[in-house]
Amino acid sequence: MAVVLGEGLYQRALIPAGAPGRPVLPVFAGGAAAVAAATALLNAGGADAPALVVGGMASVGLLASCVQRALSVQGRAGDWPGPQAWPATLGLISFFSVCIHFGALKG
């Protein structure tokens, strides 16, 4: 999740205010902090189910934000791989985080 937060901060510095696809700082910072807190709780050995739910929900929020950014960001014709590449890749990372958290609840 540090990568998701770092990319959000980097892209926020590059994309002008009001432009489509600009990361929303509270979403990225809050989501990354919630996943980090859930991971710390799991590593401490307590509150497994609540920590997994919090981590999973934070990952869902990050996934939704990355997908929204990938769909709304605009680039120039001929850009490769295009401005959607990073938000889409980080959406995939967030999706894996969702799978890990909710999959661990079942097992």
Number of C-alpha atoms within 10 A of each C-alpha: 20 13 11 23 21 14 17 23 17 12 16 16 12 10 14 11 11 7 11 15 24 20 25 13 13 9 16 24 18 15 26 22 17 20 25 17 15 24 18 13 16 17 10 10 9 11 11 16 16 14 22 23 18 19 27 28 19 25 27 19 18 29 25 15 22 28 20 17 22 23 15 15 17 14 11 8 7 7 8 10 8 14 18 19 12 18 25 18 15 23 24 15 19 25 18 14 22 23 15 15 22 17 12 14 15 7 5
